[in-house]
Amino acid sequence: MKYQFTIGAAMLVGACQTTSFMPDQNYAKVERQSVTVQAARIFIYDKPEQQKMMVHPLDRNINAPLLFINSDEVVTRTAAKRYFSEAGRECELNEVARLIEPAVYEFTYDCE
């Protein structure tokens, strides 16, 4: 029993430790942009050459556990549209995929 508790405690401490956050390594070298939606800072990683972007509410360098973040598709979709508007681009969002529960989405898009 003593050993089980020690191992369990070590696992809990390890799970609580924070690390740099990059939800999808395909975006690791993409410059981060941000917009504000509903008083929240939302981060955009845009790949215009592939016409897709990753959108999420966590800074890749923020030390915060993902499970405490609540962002839905509506908020991230609004952030993506605001990003295009602020950049002066006329683009339509197409497909959406949730990369990580509950807050990380990838959108494909077309621009004029």
C-alpha positions as CSV (number, residue, x, y, z in Angstrom):
1,M,0.0,0.0,0.0
2,K,2.8,2.4,0.9
3,Y,4.3,2.0,-2.6
4,Q,1.0,2.4,-4.4
5,F,0.4,5.7,-2.6
6,T,4.0,6.9,-3.4
7,I,3.6,6.0,-7.1
8,G,0.1,7.5,-7.3
9,A,1.4,10.7,-5.7
10,A,4.3,10.9,-8.1
11,M,2.0,10.5,-11.0
12,L,-0.4,13.2,-9.7
13,V,2.5,15.6,-9.3
14,G,3.8,14.8,-12.7
15,A,0.4,15.4,-14.2
16,C,0.1,18.8,-12.5
17,Q,3.5,19.9,-13.8
18,T,3.2,22.4,-16.7
19,T,4.9,22.2,-20.0
20,S,5.0,24.3,-23.1
21,F,1.8,23.8,-25.1
22,M,1.7,23.1,-28.9
23,P,-1.4,21.1,-29.7
24,D,-0.3,20.0,-33.2
25,Q,3.3,19.8,-34.3
26,N,2.3,20.5,-37.9
27,Y,1.9,24.1,-36.7
28,A,5.1,24.3,-34.6
29,K,6.9,26.6,-37.0
30,V,3.9,28.8,-37.9
31,E,4.0,32.3,-36.5
32,R,1.3,32.9,-33.9
33,Q,-1.3,35.6,-34.3
34,S,-4.0,36.5,-31.8
35,V,-7.5,38.1,-31.7
36,T,-9.8,38.9,-28.8
37,V,-13.2,37.4,-28.7
38,Q,-15.5,37.8,-25.7
39,A,-12.7,39.3,-23.6
40,A,-10.6,36.1,-24.3
41,R,-7.3,36.1,-26.2
42,I,-7.6,33.4,-29.0
43,F,-4.5,32.2,-30.9
44,I,-4.4,31.6,-34.6
45,Y,-1.8,29.6,-36.5
46,D,-2.5,30.3,-40.2
47,K,-1.1,28.3,-43.1
48,P,-2.3,30.2,-46.1
49,E,-0.4,28.0,-48.5
50,Q,-2.4,25.1,-47.4
51,Q,-5.6,27.1,-46.7
52,K,-6.0,25.9,-43.1
53,M,-5.5,27.2,-39.6
54,M,-5.4,26.0,-36.1
55,V,-7.3,28.1,-33.5
56,H,-7.2,27.8,-29.8
57,P,-7.3,29.8,-26.5
58,L,-3.9,28.8,-25.2
59,D,-0.6,30.5,-25.8
60,R,1.9,27.8,-26.8
61,N,4.2,29.1,-24.0
62,I,1.5,29.4,-21.3
63,N,1.8,26.9,-18.5
64,A,-1.8,25.9,-18.0
65,P,-3.5,22.5,-18.0
66,L,-5.7,22.1,-21.0
67,L,-8.7,20.6,-19.1
68,F,-9.4,23.9,-17.4
69,I,-9.9,25.7,-20.8
70,N,-13.4,26.0,-22.2
71,S,-13.8,27.1,-25.7
72,D,-16.3,25.9,-28.2
73,E,-16.4,25.9,-32.0
74,V,-18.5,29.1,-32.1
75,V,-15.8,31.1,-30.2
76,T,-13.0,29.7,-32.3
77,R,-15.0,30.2,-35.6
78,T,-15.6,33.8,-34.5
79,A,-11.9,34.3,-33.8
80,A,-11.0,32.9,-37.2
81,K,-13.4,35.3,-39.0
82,R,-12.1,38.2,-36.9
83,Y,-8.6,37.3,-37.8
84,F,-9.4,37.4,-41.5
85,S,-11.3,40.7,-41.1
86,E,-8.5,42.4,-39.2
87,A,-6.0,41.2,-41.8
88,G,-8.1,42.6,-44.6
89,R,-8.7,39.2,-46.2
90,E,-12.0,38.0,-47.6
91,C,-12.1,34.3,-46.7
92,E,-14.8,31.7,-46.0
93,L,-14.4,29.0,-43.4
94,N,-15.2,25.5,-44.7
95,E,-14.5,22.3,-42.8
96,V,-13.7,22.2,-39.1
97,A,-12.0,19.4,-37.1
98,R,-11.5,19.3,-33.4
99,L,-7.8,18.5,-32.9
100,I,-7.9,18.2,-29.1
101,E,-10.9,18.3,-26.7
102,P,-12.2,20.7,-25.7
103,A,-10.6,23.7,-27.2
104,V,-8.4,23.2,-30.2
105,Y,-9.8,23.4,-33.7
106,E,-8.5,23.3,-37.3
107,F,-10.4,25.1,-40.1
108,T,-9.9,24.9,-43.8
109,Y,-10.8,27.9,-45.8
110,D,-11.1,29.6,-49.2
111,C,-10.1,33.2,-49.9
112,E,-11.0,35.5,-52.8
